[in-house]
Amino acid sequence: MRDLRPLFEPRSVAIVGASNDPAKWGQWLARGALRGAHRRSVFLVNKRGGEILGETAFTSLAELPEAPELVVLAVPAAAFEETVDAALAIGARAIVAISAGLGESGDEGRAREESVVERVRAAGAVLLGPNCNGLCDAAAEVELGLDGLAVGPIGFISQSGNLCYEVAQLAAEAGLGLSRVASIGNQADLDAAALVESFAADTHTRVIAAYVEDFRDGRAFARAARASATPVVLLAAGGSEAGQRAALSHTGALVSGSAAIDAACRAAGIVRVRTPRDLVDAAQLLLARHRPRGRRIAVVGDGGGTGVIAADVASELGLELPQLSEGLRETLAADLPATSSIANPVDLAGAGEQDFDSYGRVVGKLLRSGEVDTVLLVGYLGGYTHQSDDLALRELEVARSLADAASESGRPLVCQLMYANEPPAQLLRAEGVPVYREIERALGVLAYVATTSEGSGRDVPAYVTAPSGLVTGEGYLDARRLIEGAGVPLAECRAARTASEVLAAAEEIGYPVVLKALGLLHKSDAGGVALGLADADALEHAHARMDAALAPEGYVVERMVPTAGAVELIVGCKRDPRFGPLVVVGLGGVYAEVLHDVAVALAPAEADEIEDLILSLRGASLLTGARGRAPVDVTSVAQAAAALSRLAAAHPQIAEIEVNPLLATPDGAIGLDARIVPAV
Amino acid sequence: MRDLRPLFEPRSVAIVGASNDPAKWGQWLARGALRGAHRRSVFLVNKRGGEILGETAFTSLAELPEAPELVVLAVPAAAFEETVDAALAIGARAIVAISAGLGESGDEGRAREESVVERVRAAGAVLLGPNCNGLCDAAAEVELGLDGLAVGPIGFISQSGNLCYEVAQLAAEAGLGLSRVASIGNQADLDAAALVESFAADTHTRVIAAYVEDFRDGRAFARAARASATPVVLLAAGGSEAGQRAALSHTGALVSGSAAIDAACRAAGIVRVRTPRDLVDAAQLLLARHRPRGRRIAVVGDGGGTGVIAADVASELGLELPQLSEGLRETLAADLPATSSIANPVDLAGAGEQDFDSYGRVVGKLLRSGEVDTVLLVGYLGGYTHQSDDLALRELEVARSLADAASESGRPLVCQLMYANEPPAQLLRAEGVPVYREIERALGVLAYVATTSEGSGRDVPAYVTAPSGLVTGEGYLDARRLIEGAGVPLAECRAARTASEVLAAAEEIGYPVVLKALGLLHKSDAGGVALGLADADALEHAHARMDAALAPEGYVVERMVPTAGAVELIVGCKRDPRFGPLVVVGLGGVYAEVLHDVAVALAPAEADEIEDLILSLRGASLLTGARGRAPVDVTSVAQAAAALSRLAAAHPQIAEIEVNPLLATPDGAIGLDARIVPAV
């Protein structure tokens, strides 16, 4: 891990490009730096010298009386190299470059950044940016480009400047704030992964939030998050085509496919969200004393309507409201009037008003029951506060008893209160019980976090990046050899050319057979595949037809595998530019077209992980024996996919590798066609 | 339409059960009534007389000096009948019954309600409740049970008391409020439909919002919404199993399936939402000058990150961000600095700060272009307000120019601003431009409303409720006769009993044939269906086997229709207890199981509407000729479903009717099996 102490807790700082113009970065940075002048030396540098904000400005870095640990650059792109070099020359340990117009503007800018970064690294220094909005650290009283953000336990790493303000504002609404923020810009040197490592070591940061458009080394990001004891919430941009267009123009980002990001998040145990509000909502839940361990929730309401709505939204989000056991219902009933409903949702009905203690008792019993992973309290609590001082006090006692119940049970209590900013809500939040204003927020974030908890955080596998000794062509027979060699069974096959060779091959294999023409780009579409040839006549006829129409470089004859009781799947691997090789499993044939039902993991993946993935497909019931069919051998499918994933992870020369279809039967899995696309 | 003027604008009101206890309904109602004492006579009634809130209470309704138009009941359930009768006896025109413990508690309570309602109706009066929280009307200064709600253009009809407060509070946050609220409780007399009719005629109500658990007469609700010139937003509860459990215990509601509600909303042009916040968000959009007419949006941002996130979320919600035309991009580029992105999303980049006029110019050009249905502005606007008075003024000018651009273009502008409560946002809202705090809210509500606008509001068809002369059994041949008679082609069929009759039938039809045993509940599962019998031997053998195993009451022999190039569908009708007959179309066979891909409309439906429904199925590409297959005859499928829908709508004796599978081929559609379940 690189030492980022000089960046976030500098002993001295210089602002190059400090300015008297109130509309310029040079002034905002100088103002921010001077606010920390009681903690550290602050030097303002402007090539014209003079007085800036009451301080005498130096005309160059070389003039400074001591070497500043941190140098912040608010200079035009043209002066980027020369200023960084000057900072390194006087011994700066960290540099922040606000300057825009470099890597994000194209290849030339990127090359300029790269050469500067080489010199920064050679000097043992670090560089944040360029094209960034600076940083802040509340505990160290550092505000350089990002000012006036609410203070709290969230560390935020952002590839967007405005988003720092938006997240800070949303956090403040939930009584939260930011411990430290880094605007990462073009990530020429320090990337999101390096910052996650650093934030994980910061004692003031209790949850790490990140907005990232370009992951650079995606596996390093995932590894840093996996290694962090501090939970990580990620808002990753560019999952849509329009989003990719926008990200490219915003930061020149090379955006990863959403499935690749999902795979990395699952491997690393990262909670992935889709909006700034979600980011803050998830942070609030991750800051709670206990984290939900599954999808089962009990809903407790103090008025019927909200409980009904909560139940509907929970189901829609894939959360479960299990029926409560007879025993639990009896013990709840003992606490409640006869008009209450003690199904799940539990409706306190008028009980809350008649007996305020019923809130804590009921919630406590549900939390301790072990029948649910989380209890969600919805409703009116907090609204009595305005009715009388006595009720206001009673409500605070209720909030205290709820917080105690959650704390003792070891399971999370989450609240959705329409009076989300009244004293009871504030007390709950202060005690680590998340409180949300809207039901869809409380449930949405529970769904995000519960999903992340299931089977995630296994590991972030490594893969080979240097070309290996593997030699393979891109032809069909080459692909078959490689894939069979990796242990994936394929339908028996003989190469042949002439009619008599083809017939001899079929005799060896036994009818019915398949005839495939070789050397065609899309052999099936071109008419280069004939299935189910029952005898020599049919085979000869198919061969003659292909020879005349396609004149291929050769043929293979393959055994026609019976498809009754079998399901077609697709297994394969491809490379994401940032996250590396991915393994993809999905339903094949006509299902692929209609369902687009695929699941993705980082390669290499173990068979047991892939098996879980396959069983998570929407169409998994086709494989597990719905409607009286025999279940197919999912383990063999997973083993085949795992073998391909090892191949792809070991050989960067393979851009894509695919077995499609892979026929899954009750007794195993066998590939009927195969393909390799070499990296260019 | 019944006259609800005495309910919402009474000339006099009496509170029966008025009380001095500040924790009782009788006091809350009395307080509220007295606040309107400058507008109308207010009488407090308590059987013990005395002084209540400074007024002398009457000991019975009979004592009052004049007949109150409206009588509000805060009496125990035991006194319900006698108090209603007393109110009718003195000539009350409207009654509000807060009293709980009646219809929601079971059959006995429901019977009591029904007999009271008969007398209310006979007297020409109306009854709201029982088991309700009362009502309010801001313009008439009526507050009876619902107090202190923010005032504005939303009329709210609610089957939950707490929700009235929650919706009012959420509305206030958006600068909105409530014109009139009715808590409908058990809807013993006045139901949601009657209230929609009445709210539609209220000049102070510009959008009608409703929370409904039980629709009673669902078609009447849909018809009232369809006839209303005021738009209707609906939060319907109980779509999930847990939600149904909760609704049943909350109001004894008979909850409709979510698909039935969706069908009614589409027919009536109702915007359906799923949470209270959504309800208010949608109301805000429907109050805008112009309503979005489709899914195409342009996103304009003043900072890259928010535009990227907006694009991703929009795509996820099914909205489209079309690429802008070359011509439009050129004219936008003329307004913007070179660093701006003029793809969609458009990123003003620094242009906003350098030239505030660019906001209005760019948004105006996009709105007028016709290339999108809606423009969404996202970002920082409103944040400059705190930097200087000059910037604060410039921001207000920007807001004004944006509002003008939207007003002139005839298309809606929607804003998502992180500074959603600053003066620019307030100005925009006041000018009818919706402003949301979070991007998922702005886009979520656009998706709801755009979806509603597409092909919805066609009509709410009527259906027959009185049993007709139709006589049909539930046997297979009865079902076939009825369905063929309605014009749905079924595979050619002959009834037979003995082996020789069966063989003779097959000779007439021609091999291959299907043999089906009659009179079995699940003939296919029981082994009572033999497909693809190629010749007399196979048929005889199948007949002998069924005779021995099943001893059925008879057989049919049917033509075996070739399935190559065909797709199996399911078409049928069933009855929702509240919304009446529904027509259902979906993919059949193994797809039905994996995709659960069905679409539902109110029956009877026209073939063209059903055709649109079929093409909206997720698996529609199977029908329209994906991957080089010939498209199947969707029109014939729609005609068959339309015929079944007419049958079901005309004959309440039919509980369910189904053709499954209906085989769709490029040349038509033919049913291969049929079923009728008579109503019990």
Chai-1 contact restraints between the chains, C-beta under 6 A:
chainA,res_idxA,chainB,res_idxB,connection_type,confidence,min_distance_angstrom,max_distance_angstrom,comment,restraint_id
A,S160,B,G305,contact,1.0,0.0,6.0,A-B,restraint_1
A,N162,B,G303,contact,1.0,0.0,6.0,A-B,restraint_2
A,N162,B,G305,contact,1.0,0.0,6.0,A-B,restraint_3
A,N162,B,Y380,contact,1.0,0.0,6.0,A-B,restraint_4
A,L163,B,G305,contact,1.0,0.0,6.0,A-B,restraint_5
A,E166,B,M418,contact,1.0,0.0,6.0,A-B,restraint_6
A,A237,B,V308,contact,1.0,0.0,6.0,A-B,restraint_7
A,A237,B,I309,contact,1.0,0.0,6.0,A-B,restraint_8
A,G239,B,D312,contact,1.0,0.0,6.0,A-B,restraint_9
A,S240,B,A311,contact,1.0,0.0,6.0,A-B,restraint_10
A,S240,B,D312,contact,1.0,0.0,6.0,A-B,restraint_11
A,S240,B,S315,contact,1.0,0.0,6.0,A-B,restraint_12
A,A242,B,A311,contact,1.0,0.0,6.0,A-B,restraint_13
A,A242,B,L321,contact,1.0,0.0,6.0,A-B,restraint_14
A,G243,B,V308,contact,1.0,0.0,6.0,A-B,restraint_15
A,G243,B,A311,contact,1.0,0.0,6.0,A-B,restraint_16
A,G243,B,D312,contact,1.0,0.0,6.0,A-B,restraint_17
A,R245,B,A343,contact,1.0,0.0,6.0,A-B,restraint_18
A,A246,B,G307,contact,1.0,0.0,6.0,A-B,restraint_19
A,A246,B,V308,contact,1.0,0.0,6.0,A-B,restraint_20
A,A246,B,A311,contact,1.0,0.0,6.0,A-B,restraint_21
A,A246,B,P345,contact,1.0,0.0,6.0,A-B,restraint_22
A,A247,B,V308,contact,1.0,0.0,6.0,A-B,restraint_23
A,S249,B,S341,contact,1.0,0.0,6.0,A-B,restraint_24
A,H250,B,G304,contact,1.0,0.0,6.0,A-B,restraint_25
A,T275,B,I439,contact,1.0,0.0,6.0,A-B,restraint_26
A,T275,B,E440,contact,1.0,0.0,6.0,A-B,restraint_27
A,R277,B,E438,contact,1.0,0.0,6.0,A-B,restraint_28
A,G303,B,N162,contact,1.0,0.0,6.0,A-B,restraint_29
A,G304,B,H250,contact,1.0,0.0,6.0,A-B,restraint_30
A,G305,B,S160,contact,1.0,0.0,6.0,A-B,restraint_31
A,G305,B,L163,contact,1.0,0.0,6.0,A-B,restraint_32
A,G307,B,A246,contact,1.0,0.0,6.0,A-B,restraint_33
A,V308,B,A237,contact,1.0,0.0,6.0,A-B,restraint_34
A,V308,B,G243,contact,1.0,0.0,6.0,A-B,restraint_35
A,V308,B,A246,contact,1.0,0.0,6.0,A-B,restraint_36
A,V308,B,A247,contact,1.0,0.0,6.0,A-B,restraint_37
A,I309,B,A237,contact,1.0,0.0,6.0,A-B,restraint_38
A,A311,B,S240,contact,1.0,0.0,6.0,A-B,restraint_39
A,A311,B,A242,contact,1.0,0.0,6.0,A-B,restraint_40
A,A311,B,G243,contact,1.0,0.0,6.0,A-B,restraint_41
A,A311,B,A246,contact,1.0,0.0,6.0,A-B,restraint_42
A,D312,B,G239,contact,1.0,0.0,6.0,A-B,restraint_43
A,D312,B,S240,contact,1.0,0.0,6.0,A-B,restraint_44
A,D312,B,G243,contact,1.0,0.0,6.0,A-B,restraint_45
A,S315,B,S240,contact,1.0,0.0,6.0,A-B,restraint_46
A,L321,B,A242,contact,1.0,0.0,6.0,A-B,restraint_47
A,S341,B,S249,contact,1.0,0.0,6.0,A-B,restraint_48
A,A343,B,R245,contact,1.0,0.0,6.0,A-B,restraint_49
A,P345,B,A246,contact,1.0,0.0,6.0,A-B,restraint_50
A,Y380,B,N162,contact,1.0,0.0,6.0,A-B,restraint_51
A,M418,B,E166,contact,1.0,0.0,6.0,A-B,restraint_52
A,E438,B,R277,contact,1.0,0.0,6.0,A-B,restraint_53
A,I439,B,T275,contact,1.0,0.0,6.0,A-B,restraint_54
A,E440,B,T275,contact,1.0,0.0,6.0,A-B,restraint_55
A,E593,B,A626,contact,1.0,0.0,6.0,A-B,restraint_56
A,V594,B,G619,contact,1.0,0.0,6.0,A-B,restraint_57
A,V594,B,L622,contact,1.0,0.0,6.0,A-B,restraint_58
A,G619,B,V594,contact,1.0,0.0,6.0,A-B,restraint_59
A,L622,B,V594,contact,1.0,0.0,6.0,A-B,restraint_60
A,A626,B,E593,contact,1.0,0.0,6.0,A-B,restraint_61
